[in-house]
Amino acid sequence: EVQLVESGGGLVQAGGSLRLSCAASGFSPDYYWIGWWRQAPGKEREGVSCIQISDGSLYTADSVKGRFTISSDNAKNTVYLQMRNLKPEDTAIYYCSADAWDRCTAQAMGVKGENIADYGMDYWGKGTLVNVSS
């Protein structure tokens, strides 16, 4: 069974840090790119950061650049999102995705839509909540 499982979310004060994990099972992520997305209440899901597992190429959205860092541990089939200097506007459910048909690019992460299918990902996790208090 293919699964992406996010963990590491929680309640944190502004300025704090969290590290999210996305554990992949049931498929080999070597041929995929993994994306981190977030969705705040009443807003569309937006791309945060992604990594191409095969060559390590990265993309990070301007809104979090310098504060969020994506990395992967291929031996553990896990991708991490280290989040520092968190702000209340970072509050959202954070999702990871896996896709084999495209590449980790700004264009791929810039997709927005009303439905999950609009994003064109092969797999999605169920999300982990990050709540940043002011």
Secondary structure, DSSP 8 states (H G I E B T S, - for coil): --EEEEE--EEEETT--EEEEEEEESS-GGGSEEEEEEE-TTS--EEEEEEETTT--EEE-TTTTTTEEEEEEGGGTEEEEEE-S--GGG-EEEEEEEESSS-S-HHHHT---SSGGGG--SEE---EEEEEE-
